Amino acid sequence: MAASSNFLLFSASLFFFIVSPSIQASFRPKALLLPVSKDASTLQYLTQIKQRTPLVPIKLTLDLGGEYLWVDCDQGYVSSSYKPARCNSAQCNLARSKACGSCFDGPKPGCNNNTCSLLPSNSVKNSGTIGEVAQDVVSIQSTNGKNPGKEVTVSKFLFTCGSSFLLDGLASGVKGMAGLGRTKISMPSQLAAAFSFPRKFAVCLSSSSGSNGVVIFGDGPYNLLPDIDVSKSLMYTPLILNPVSTSSASFQGDPSADYFIGVNGITINTKP
């Protein structure tokens, strides 16, 4: 990782029990990673996962305060393992859905009867819509904190179906957003539950579109070039919960999924 990269570590101060997605039984990694690139045109940070059956690569825009993974289900979503979340199910309760209904253009991904919904949003354009909650296969690469490992699979990863218009303003080829926020179905929360590692993730972002960064889910070490474990030199500050949603689309009473810290003052070059 380039020396000019910016490194952030997020660790939730509150832990909770959630429904663990089904995983591969033969291998349980201690950490997972997502490669991150900076799009030169939009300056958005992008990553890629594999989703569906058969697995296909899905390019996503990273959303640090995003509530969950959402992808466009309007165009080209084909998967034999797609399963909508039925009203009043454990999945709907976990997602804190407050909407349940029917869709008469289906059945198809994003449009099924007796399913619960959430409000996926594009934080770049500050737009949102209503979308079906569903689960499908997700594959992601493991790591030991130093080197990439084998890919592992979560067979029932919860996400929300967005609409094609939500892609407006996102980088070319992007099919949705990877939410890393403070919810029970964000990517960090679901991956931690699936593989029983701490609900913690680290972000290393490159300032240049010519070099890559990384998101690491789970415990350190966080070895960056030239073989320096930055987890040994981190400083910590408590995270503050904002009880009012900051999303462009939310249900009444929802707290914010963004990360907040208390600031007593700002000093630049020894000057306040």
C-alpha positions as CSV (number, residue, x, y, z in Angstrom):
1,M,0.0,0.0,0.0
2,A,1.4,3.4,-0.9
3,A,2.6,5.6,2.0
4,S,0.2,8.3,1.0
5,S,-2.8,6.1,1.7
6,N,-5.2,7.0,4.5
7,F,-6.0,4.4,7.1
8,L,-9.1,4.2,9.3
9,L,-10.2,1.6,11.8
10,F,-13.8,1.2,12.9
11,S,-14.8,-0.9,15.8
12,A,-18.3,-1.0,17.1
13,S,-18.7,-0.3,20.9
14,L,-21.9,-2.3,21.1
15,F,-22.3,-5.9,20.0
16,F,-25.5,-7.7,19.4
17,F,-26.8,-11.2,18.5
18,I,-28.0,-11.6,14.9
19,V,-29.1,-14.3,12.6
20,S,-25.9,-15.7,11.2
21,P,-25.9,-16.2,7.4
22,S,-25.0,-19.7,6.2
23,I,-21.3,-20.2,5.4
24,Q,-18.8,-22.7,4.2
25,A,-18.2,-25.2,7.0
26,S,-14.7,-26.3,5.8
27,F,-12.8,-23.1,6.3
28,R,-13.4,-20.2,8.8
29,P,-11.2,-17.2,8.1
30,K,-10.1,-14.7,10.7
31,A,-10.4,-11.7,8.4
32,L,-11.7,-10.8,4.9
33,L,-10.7,-8.2,2.4
34,L,-12.1,-6.1,-0.4
35,P,-9.8,-4.4,-3.0
36,V,-10.5,-0.7,-3.4
37,S,-9.8,1.5,-6.3
38,K,-10.4,5.2,-6.8
39,D,-12.4,6.2,-9.9
40,A,-10.6,9.0,-11.8
41,S,-13.8,10.4,-13.2
42,T,-16.0,10.6,-10.2
43,L,-13.4,10.3,-7.4
44,Q,-15.6,7.6,-5.8
45,Y,-14.0,4.6,-4.1
46,L,-15.0,1.3,-5.8
47,T,-14.8,-2.3,-4.8
48,Q,-16.0,-5.6,-6.3
49,I,-17.7,-8.7,-4.8
50,K,-19.1,-11.9,-6.4
51,Q,-22.8,-12.5,-6.0
52,R,-25.5,-14.8,-7.2
53,T,-25.6,-18.4,-8.6
54,P,-23.7,-18.7,-10.8
55,L,-21.3,-16.2,-9.2
56,V,-20.8,-13.0,-11.2
57,P,-18.5,-10.0,-10.3
58,I,-20.5,-7.0,-9.1
59,K,-18.8,-3.5,-9.0
60,L,-19.9,-1.4,-6.1
61,T,-19.4,2.1,-4.8
62,L,-18.2,2.1,-1.2
63,D,-20.6,3.9,1.2
64,L,-19.0,4.3,4.7
65,G,-22.3,5.2,6.3
66,G,-24.5,3.1,4.0
67,E,-27.0,0.9,5.9
68,Y,-26.5,-2.3,3.8
69,L,-25.6,-3.7,0.4
70,W,-28.0,-2.7,-2.3
71,V,-27.8,-3.7,-6.0
72,D,-29.8,-2.9,-9.1
73,C,-32.3,-5.7,-9.6
74,D,-34.1,-4.1,-12.5
75,Q,-31.6,-5.0,-15.2
76,G,-29.8,-8.4,-15.6
77,Y,-30.3,-9.9,-12.1
78,V,-30.3,-13.6,-12.8
79,S,-29.7,-16.1,-9.9
80,S,-31.0,-19.5,-9.0
81,S,-30.3,-18.8,-5.3
82,Y,-32.1,-15.5,-4.9
83,K,-34.7,-15.6,-2.1
84,P,-36.9,-12.7,-1.1
85,A,-37.5,-12.0,2.7
86,R,-41.1,-12.8,3.6
87,C,-43.1,-10.5,5.8
88,N,-42.6,-10.9,9.5
89,S,-39.6,-13.3,9.0
90,A,-36.5,-13.3,11.0
91,Q,-34.7,-11.6,8.1
92,C,-37.2,-8.7,8.0
93,N,-36.9,-8.3,11.8
94,L,-33.1,-8.2,11.6
95,A,-33.3,-5.6,8.8
96,R,-35.7,-3.5,10.9
97,S,-38.1,-3.3,8.0
98,K,-41.2,-1.3,8.6
99,A,-42.9,-2.0,5.2
100,C,-44.5,-5.1,3.9
101,G,-46.4,-5.6,0.7
102,S,-46.9,-7.1,-2.7
103,C,-45.6,-6.6,-6.3
104,F,-47.7,-7.6,-9.2
105,D,-45.1,-7.5,-12.0
106,G,-43.3,-10.6,-10.8
107,P,-42.3,-13.0,-9.5
108,K,-38.8,-11.9,-10.2
109,P,-35.8,-10.5,-8.3
110,G,-37.0,-7.2,-6.7
111,C,-40.7,-8.0,-7.2
112,N,-42.5,-10.7,-5.2
113,N,-45.6,-10.9,-3.1
114,N,-45.6,-10.9,0.7
115,T,-42.1,-9.5,1.1
116,C,-40.7,-6.8,3.3
117,S,-38.9,-3.7,2.0
118,L,-36.2,-1.1,2.9
119,L,-35.3,2.3,1.5
120,P,-32.0,1.9,-0.5
121,S,-30.4,5.3,-1.2
122,N,-27.7,6.8,-3.4
123,S,-25.7,9.0,-1.0
124,V,-23.9,10.6,-3.9
125,K,-27.0,12.1,-5.5
126,N,-29.1,12.1,-2.3
127,S,-31.8,10.0,-3.8
128,G,-33.7,7.0,-2.6
129,T,-36.5,4.5,-3.3
130,I,-38.2,1.5,-1.8
131,G,-36.8,-1.9,-2.5
132,E,-37.3,-5.6,-1.7
133,V,-35.2,-7.2,1.0
134,A,-33.7,-10.5,-0.2
135,Q,-30.8,-12.9,0.3
136,D,-28.4,-14.5,-2.1
137,V,-24.9,-16.0,-2.3
138,V,-21.9,-13.6,-1.8
139,S,-18.3,-14.6,-2.3
140,I,-15.4,-12.6,-0.8
141,Q,-11.6,-13.1,-0.4
142,S,-10.1,-14.1,2.9
143,T,-6.8,-12.8,4.4
144,N,-4.5,-13.5,7.3
145,G,-3.7,-9.7,7.6
146,K,-0.6,-10.1,5.5
147,N,-1.5,-12.0,2.3
148,P,-4.7,-12.7,0.4
149,G,-6.2,-16.1,1.0
150,K,-8.9,-18.3,-0.6
151,E,-12.4,-17.0,-1.4
152,V,-15.2,-17.9,1.0
153,T,-18.9,-17.9,0.5
154,V,-21.9,-16.6,2.5
155,S,-24.9,-18.4,1.1
156,K,-27.6,-16.2,2.6
157,F,-26.3,-12.7,2.6
158,L,-29.0,-10.1,3.1
159,F,-29.2,-7.1,0.8
160,T,-31.8,-4.8,-0.8
161,C,-32.9,-4.5,-4.4
162,G,-32.5,-1.0,-5.8
163,S,-33.7,0.5,-9.0
164,S,-31.7,1.4,-12.1
165,F,-32.3,5.1,-11.6
166,L,-30.4,4.9,-8.3
167,L,-27.2,4.3,-10.3
168,D,-27.3,7.9,-11.6
169,G,-24.2,9.7,-10.6
170,L,-22.3,6.6,-9.7
171,A,-19.1,5.5,-11.5
172,S,-19.4,3.7,-14.8
173,G,-20.2,0.0,-14.5
174,V,-21.3,0.2,-10.9
175,K,-24.3,-1.9,-10.0
176,G,-25.0,-0.7,-6.4
177,M,-23.4,0.4,-3.2
178,A,-21.6,-1.5,-0.4
179,G,-22.9,-0.1,2.9
180,L,-20.4,-0.2,5.8
181,G,-22.6,1.6,8.3
182,R,-23.8,0.9,11.8
183,T,-26.7,-1.5,11.2
184,K,-27.3,-5.2,11.8
185,I,-27.3,-6.0,8.1
186,S,-24.4,-3.8,6.9
187,M,-21.5,-5.7,5.3
188,P,-19.3,-5.6,8.4
189,S,-22.1,-6.8,10.7
190,Q,-23.1,-9.7,8.4
191,L,-19.6,-10.9,7.7
192,A,-18.6,-10.7,11.4
193,A,-21.7,-12.8,12.2
194,A,-21.1,-15.3,9.4
195,F,-17.5,-16.0,10.4
196,S,-17.6,-15.3,14.1
197,F,-14.9,-12.6,14.2
198,P,-15.0,-9.2,15.8
199,R,-17.4,-6.6,14.3
200,K,-14.5,-4.4,13.2
201,F,-13.2,-3.2,9.9
202,A,-10.2,-1.2,8.6
203,V,-10.1,1.0,5.6
204,C,-7.0,2.0,3.7
205,L,-7.8,4.5,0.9
206,S,-5.3,5.6,-1.7
207,S,-5.2,9.3,-2.6
208,S,-4.4,8.4,-6.2
209,S,-6.5,6.6,-8.9
210,G,-3.2,4.9,-9.9
211,S,-2.8,2.8,-6.8
212,N,-5.2,0.6,-4.9
213,G,-6.5,0.5,-1.3
214,V,-8.3,-2.2,0.7
215,V,-11.0,-2.8,3.3
216,I,-10.3,-5.5,5.8
217,F,-13.1,-7.0,7.9
218,G,-12.1,-8.6,11.2
219,D,-9.0,-8.4,13.5
220,G,-5.5,-7.4,12.6
221,P,-2.7,-7.6,11.8
222,Y,-3.2,-4.9,9.2
223,N,0.1,-5.2,7.3
224,L,0.7,-2.5,4.7
225,L,3.7,-2.0,2.5
226,P,6.6,-2.0,3.4
227,D,5.4,-4.8,5.8
228,I,4.3,-2.5,8.6
229,D,1.5,-3.7,10.9
230,V,-0.4,-0.4,11.5
231,S,-2.7,-2.0,14.0
232,K,0.1,-1.7,16.6
233,S,0.3,2.1,16.3
234,L,-3.4,3.1,16.2
235,M,-5.1,5.6,18.4
236,Y,-8.7,5.1,19.4
237,T,-11.7,7.4,20.1
238,P,-15.3,6.5,21.1
239,L,-17.9,6.5,18.4
240,I,-21.1,8.5,19.0
241,L,-24.6,7.3,18.0
242,N,-26.8,9.9,16.2
243,P,-30.4,8.9,17.0
244,V,-31.7,10.8,13.9
245,S,-31.2,9.2,10.5
246,T,-28.9,11.1,8.0
247,S,-29.9,9.0,5.0
248,S,-31.7,10.5,2.1
249,A,-34.5,7.9,2.6
250,S,-35.4,6.4,6.0
251,F,-38.3,5.2,8.2
252,Q,-39.4,7.4,11.0
253,G,-37.4,6.8,14.2
254,D,-34.4,5.2,12.4
255,P,-31.0,6.2,13.9
256,S,-28.2,7.3,11.6
257,A,-25.9,4.6,10.2
258,D,-23.1,7.1,9.9
259,Y,-20.0,7.2,12.2
260,F,-19.6,10.2,14.5
261,I,-16.9,11.2,16.9
262,G,-16.8,14.0,19.5
263,V,-14.4,16.8,18.6
264,N,-13.2,19.3,21.3
265,G,-11.0,21.3,19.0
266,I,-9.1,21.3,15.7
267,T,-5.4,22.3,15.5
268,I,-3.5,22.8,12.2
269,N,0.2,23.4,12.2
270,T,0.0,24.0,16.0
271,K,-2.6,26.7,15.4
272,P,-6.2,26.2,16.7
